[in-house]
């Protein structure tokens, strides 16, 4: 799975770059695929601890972009010679206890919501109403895109590139002990936040959670609850995947009729985010704008506990303390 996705291969390359032997050799942006592959074959791989795994994953998430072509390091990692050399790194990473949580389902008793210091308080709206509004808006955007946007998928045009549920629904992630919730660290297209507040969220024991634990699970969700978004997505998603054709995403309003939440495992994120996931003969989808290990909730029965932990970004570390006391205390969005 690590070798199959843009983000997975990028993680492996970023982790290898942290090794002193490669850092002292030829840096990827100055190298040929062959020279990088040769270095990857030779460098000793240190034990992967939880802190290094988290920091490397955070870097990998930061470089995700679905509105343009993959960057140079992503393209480098995808070349056949470098990808083959990364197999050894992938085996080393997959065997580490530090990444065991990557494949775990929702951690029911340890979910946390993050509120950033720049969040604004949305108008009160229940989850069902918010999803119905989202569904209406997406369909309206598709009609507008069919009429107004260029019908050439190679045209220089950008629109709504993400496929996650509405961001102002409650969304949560697990805690990694002293490092805090993964939601602090693993953020695509972040806004440069430096302060945050986290709260534990009570999760019903009988919650119906759909687990996106591999690309095939996302494809199954799209087949069962398809929403055609070809006209509004195809310019962005063509650039990021190189695929031309019909695009769908899950109709989250319809999904909510059967499930209370959808959880994206870190492993599935690394394997599939930003790739064209086959759904049908001429239909595909993209996981975009959804952070690893993040769960979106479609019910109003999940509630944040009143006790909060303030966090501040100190250099590259999120640390607890009063520095985040100015953060909003509203329902998490982002």
Steps between C-alpha positions, in 0.01 A plus 500: 500500500785740576641455151168537318417861584653843447495575872628158599802520271562856615503382862763239414714754320466756781595236757803396297604865469514518880779244500839660540649300216257631240501855635879502464475368146301630206177678588197385296444832321860499372512133406405258228261216582787257456728680749222526758414133454866407553509695827172343614650157442800578721386712794449333838145550626474597865221375724183696431374648828158656552626859489687456173203319349264783599729778377563324170130437452428866576750608234344257254152640562623859464620436145166360380339705224208404279457812290821461300753244390697300762821676603851395408564272797167322442591445136847381599358243743265371229774422249544123460863496616435705817176318578687169481766634737228616741376142545769442761398818683133398483573164659698670775222751573219245487679286755526779756274509807492879468262478204267237644219752540503574128281197429285520812128581478341790683628528858160535670623603842769740387358748251588870505382806308727789411390863489749739342552855620362639173179295498175689486173388655264366231128558515330228707406214268447133567705242314205381290416853387865577427534187285180577313629850427834358386325258263295782351807720457707229330223421253456869426875538444495206260220656293685831494829335406339312212379829360783741579831315520726393212418152370872431449637322806847639426379862527655723766204502738464423867204449728396298802765227510425329834276197549466487880168572674422860602777627725262656751367159599658360815826327408734323736827307522681284754760617751863393488573559865746779574486617138130570527229421243609418147265777388759754617774360281338343195335783309481534123509850352531657847461871563816547703322462835714546809241458776228248563272346760423129515213326678422136554183399318259241633430234240194269527607140548247387239600757237471371145839586351604430144872426488691620196793268564608449140429651157242230425291614798481853358406358161223293660363810673499686167322215322228475763448875547622660175489873436621610157741794526679469166456857378606663828796272574651389174741790443661469845487124522639455150802708595565308822433148363551523124168322448225623267148365548194512723544582869279423798518543874280358776173680552560573866135581565407153376787336689372661821172311468689177565811600694571733792857572394775423250858441614802517268792295631850634462596193295215558253597866476859414413390241246230698324490876566541690175479190281227414250304225677308285248127484574351375173597439137536872427458643848753584771531706815766678705551524876597866543490745788454226759773462761633158607317340797227764481137409569205708381177471699152512347308504829447756774546252783879543515587778743822667605579480869528837680862456610740625235874492441663807346789444258755729341741438216854532633733491201381170347347350814146522633531546876228538765487831678325833537634626168186382323256665739369727226360211299134481425287274717234436238411173331810384309526583134793562268 
